[in-house]
Amino acid sequence: MSRSSASIPESQTFIDEPQAAGCDAVAVNCDVSRSISLGQALSEWQETMPPIRGVIQAAMNLQDSVLEQMSFTQWSNSIAAKAHATRNLHEFFGDRLDFFTMLSSIVGVVGNASQSNYGAGGSYQDALARPRAAQGLPGVALDLGMVQSVGWLADNETARERLLRQGYRPLEEEEVLQLVESAIRDPVRSPRTSQVMTGIADFTPEAATSGWRQDSRFGGLQVRAGALGEPMAVLPVDQ
């Protein structure tokens, strides 16, 4: 499902692969952020498709702008794809799923200039994973960083270079797929482990100038003993 998946030629290429493996796959136009649209799509397909047992919520709508210049439309469109769509899926399926995987963003944790709307939407997904986990329901939020080989950033070199300077570590497509597979295989977690953060630059001296390393909010972070082959050390932060 997506707002235009059944209308673009590229969808067929995506569908051909699971069909070749013996799966039934369809592309459905549906704005999941609108409960009416989601309900209609589910009603239409429930008569011809098996019951839905898992959800991967990967919707995003980038409407970047610094907050002072951001229009309400930019704010609400970006929020809708992450927060409203995720809430609708949560309410429609309740406890009837085997897995519920949300592709969130590390922006909700470390922040990023001009992406307050996108970060807020990701933070909603992170927050929703915790009560689902506390209730014994499947729910994992994967806070993805920059994915360099596929997707939006792969076609936007300027944005990719900016994120590298800000301290994000590029993720390969295979890493993302392994994270998704882990969330599907281990879908019911504790509130503490229901949110997985990825794509932050390491603690090497070369990364000391990255944006999040200069942020006093992260001054209490520690390197796990042995992670770098050294004793545990408190992350240095410029005051």
C-alpha positions in Angstrom: 0.0 0.0 0.0 1.0 3.5 -0.7 -0.7 6.7 -2.0 0.3 5.8 -5.6 1.8 2.3 -5.7 -0.8 0.8 -8.1 -0.3 3.8 -10.5 3.4 3.7 -11.1 5.2 1.2 -13.5 8.0 0.6 -11.0 5.6 -1.2 -8.7 5.4 -4.2 -11.1 9.1 -4.8 -10.8 8.8 -4.9 -7.0 5.8 -7.3 -7.2 7.4 -9.7 -9.7 10.0 -10.9 -7.2 7.7 -12.3 -4.5 5.4 -13.6 -7.2 8.3 -15.6 -8.7 8.7 -17.1 -5.3 5.1 -18.3 -5.2 3.6 -15.4 -3.2 0.5 -13.4 -4.1 1.5 -9.7 -4.2 -0.6 -6.7 -5.1 -0.1 -3.0 -5.2 -2.9 -1.0 -3.6 -3.5 2.8 -3.8 -4.3 3.8 -0.2 -3.5 6.8 2.0 -3.0 5.0 5.2 -3.0 8.2 7.2 -6.8 8.5 6.4 -8.7 5.9 8.3 -11.5 5.9 5.7 -9.1 5.1 2.9 -7.4 2.4 5.0 -10.8 0.8 5.9 -12.0 0.8 2.3 -8.8 -0.8 1.1 -8.9 -3.5 3.7 -12.5 -4.2 3.1 -12.0 -4.6 -0.6 -9.1 -7.0 -0.4 -10.2 -9.1 2.6 -12.4 -11.2 0.3 -9.7 -12.2 -2.0 -6.5 -12.2 0.1 -5.6 -14.1 3.3 -5.9 -12.5 6.7 -3.2 -9.8 7.4 -0.8 -11.1 10.0 2.0 -8.6 9.8 2.5 -4.9 9.0 5.7 -3.0 8.0 4.9 0.7 8.3 7.3 2.4 6.0 5.4 5.5 5.0 7.2 8.8 4.8 6.5 12.3 3.4 9.5 14.6 3.5 8.4 18.3 3.8 11.7 19.8 4.9 11.9 23.4 6.1 13.2 25.3 9.1 10.5 25.6 11.7 10.1 29.4 11.4 9.3 29.1 7.7 7.4 25.8 7.8 3.8 26.0 6.6 1.0 24.1 8.4 0.5 22.0 5.3 4.2 21.0 5.4 3.9 20.1 9.1 0.7 18.2 8.8 1.6 16.2 5.6 4.8 15.0 7.1 3.2 14.1 10.5 0.4 12.3 8.8 2.6 9.7 7.1 4.3 8.8 10.3 2.0 9.5 13.2 -1.6 9.3 11.8 -0.9 6.3 9.5 0.8 4.4 12.4 -2.1 5.2 14.7 -4.6 4.0 12.2 -2.7 0.7 11.7 -2.4 0.2 15.4 -6.2 0.8 15.9 -7.3 -1.3 12.9 -5.3 -4.3 13.7 -5.0 -4.2 17.5 -3.7 -7.6 18.8 -4.3 -9.5 15.5 -0.8 -9.2 14.2 2.2 -11.5 14.4 4.6 -8.6 13.8 4.3 -4.8 13.6 7.4 -3.2 12.4 7.7 0.6 12.1 10.5 2.2 10.0 11.1 5.3 12.2 14.1 7.7 12.0 17.1 8.6 14.0 16.1 12.2 13.4 13.5 11.7 16.2 16.4 11.0 18.6 19.3 13.3 17.6 17.3 16.0 15.6 18.1 17.5 12.3 17.8 21.0 11.0 14.7 21.6 8.8 13.1 18.2 9.8 11.2 18.9 13.0 8.0 17.6 11.4 9.7 14.3 10.3 11.4 13.9 13.7 8.1 14.4 15.5 6.5 11.7 13.4 9.3 9.3 14.1 9.1 10.1 17.8 5.5 9.1 17.8 6.4 5.7 16.3 9.1 5.3 18.9 6.7 6.1 21.7 4.0 3.7 20.4 6.3 0.8 20.4 6.7 1.0 24.2 3.0 0.6 25.2 2.5 -2.1 22.7 5.5 -3.9 24.1 4.3 -3.4 27.7 1.0 -5.0 26.7 2.7 -8.0 25.2 1.9 -6.9 21.6 4.3 -7.0 18.7 5.8 -3.6 18.0 9.3 -2.6 17.0 10.5 0.9 15.9 13.6 0.9 13.8 15.2 4.3 13.9 17.0 4.3 10.6 19.8 6.6 9.7 20.8 7.4 6.2 20.6 4.5 3.7 23.1 5.2 1.1 22.4 2.6 -1.7 18.6 2.7 -2.1 15.8 5.1 -1.5 15.5 8.9 -1.4 19.0 9.6 -0.1 20.6 7.5 -2.8 19.3 10.1 -5.4 20.1 13.2 -3.3 23.9 13.6 -3.0 23.8 17.0 -1.4 21.6 15.8 1.5 23.7 12.7 1.8 26.9 14.7 2.2 25.3 17.0 4.8 24.2 14.0 6.9 27.7 12.5 6.8 29.1 15.8 8.1 26.5 15.8 10.9 27.7 12.4 12.2 25.4 9.9 10.6 26.9 6.5 9.6 25.6 5.3 6.2 23.6 2.0 6.3 23.8 -0.5 3.5 20.6 -2.0 2.1 21.5 -5.4 3.5 21.8 -4.0 7.0 18.3 -2.5 6.8 16.9 -5.8 5.5 18.6 -7.6 8.4 17.1 -5.2 10.9 13.6 -5.7 9.4 14.1 -9.5 9.5 15.1 -9.3 13.2 12.0 -7.3 14.0 9.8 -9.9 12.3 11.5 -12.8 13.9 11.5 -11.2 17.4 8.4 -9.0 17.3 7.4 -9.0 21.0 9.9 -7.2 23.1 10.3 -5.3 26.3 9.6 -1.6 26.3 13.4 -1.0 26.6 14.3 -3.1 23.5 11.3 -2.1 21.3 13.2 0.9 19.9 16.4 0.2 17.9 18.6 3.2 17.0 20.9 2.9 14.0 23.2 4.9 11.8 25.0 7.1 14.4 28.7 7.7 13.8 31.0 5.9 16.1 33.1 7.2 19.0 36.4 7.4 17.2 38.4 10.7 17.5 37.7 11.3 13.8 33.9 11.6 14.6 34.3 13.9 17.6 33.2 16.9 15.6 29.9 15.4 14.4 26.8 17.3 15.5 25.3 14.9 18.0 28.7 14.5 19.7 28.6 18.3 20.4 25.1 18.1 21.9 25.1 18.2 25.7 21.9 16.1 25.8 24.1 13.1 24.9 26.9 14.0 27.4 26.0 11.0 29.7 26.4 8.4 27.0 29.0 5.8 27.6 30.9 3.4 25.5 30.2 -0.2 26.5 33.3 -1.8 28.1 35.3 -3.6 25.4 33.3 -2.2 22.5 36.3 -0.3 21.2 38.9 -2.6 22.8 39.3 -0.1 25.7 37.9 0.4 29.2 34.5 2.2 29.5 34.8 5.9 29.0 32.4 8.7 29.3 31.6 10.5 26.0 33.4 13.8 26.0 31.2 16.8 25.2 32.4 20.4 24.6 30.7 22.7 27.1 
